[in-house]
Amino acid sequence: MYTKSFIAVLITYFSLISFCSAATLVWDASTGTVDGYKVYYGTSATNPSESVNVGNVTQYAIDSLPLSENVQYYFCVSAYNTAGESDPCAPVAYTPSDTTPPTPPIGLVAHASSASNGNTEVALWWTTYSNRSSNVPVDIYDGANLLDTVTVDQKTNGGQWNVLGSYTFSSQPKVVIRAVGSDSTCADAVKLTDSNGNESIIDNGASGTSYTGTWKISIGTSYYGSQSLFSSDGATYTFAL
């Protein structure tokens, strides 16, 4: 005769890799003839909706189940043989931890000084192209005073505002893009946002812009306004707001 019995279940943890942990269900064997066990699981404590036949073992690795990270699940176990299946044991809860690494940071810039701590945010818009420079120096001026030089990678993050930093201006703000080397450098638009959220935008070709060297219309897509410009080999483009 098959005897139904209570199955005690507990969760034990073991190290998997440095940033995550796995879990294993462990229980005492039922008395009587046992052909195997079933693990029931789900997000309801009273009615776990899924099950898996784990065979005649007394432990089961939870990470082999299709569980979502940061969701609490409930688990219980039943025993079975040819005569039938026992009642499930009392459930235990477990929440799988987040094992997905974060995405890489974007919008990386390099500041030549620590001046980027003021109250006016400076942002730059450019278009990407296959031969864009990955090291474009951008000078931030307060009148004739150089506040900072920020190096940007124009191979990525095109077609959007990229924040260079925040600065305090007592005179006319100027942003100078320098085309260094043979790779192309884009000059498209500059935006200043003050502490009250007021924006000032100057597009290439607008009043307040000037340049040295030769700047041509770029075929890069997702430009601000009607077009973007490109140059190389020492040319500069200035936005004076």
Secondary structure as UniProt FT lines:
FT   STRAND          9..17
FT   TURN            18..19
FT   STRAND          20..27
FT   STRAND          36..42
FT   STRAND          50..55
FT   STRAND          59..61
FT   HELIX           62..64
FT   TURN            69..70
FT   STRAND          73..81
FT   TURN            82..83
FT   STRAND          84..85
FT   STRAND          92..94
FT   STRAND          110..111
FT   STRAND          120..125
FT   TURN            130..131
FT   STRAND          136..142
FT   TURN            143..144
FT   STRAND          145..152
FT   TURN            154..155
FT   STRAND          161..167
FT   STRAND          173..178
FT   STRAND          184..187
FT   STRAND          189..193
FT   TURN            195..196
FT   STRAND          199..203
FT   TURN            204..205
FT   TURN            207..208
FT   STRAND          209..212
FT   STRAND          216..217
FT   TURN            225..226
FT   STRAND          229..231
FT   TURN            233..234
FT   STRAND          236..240
//
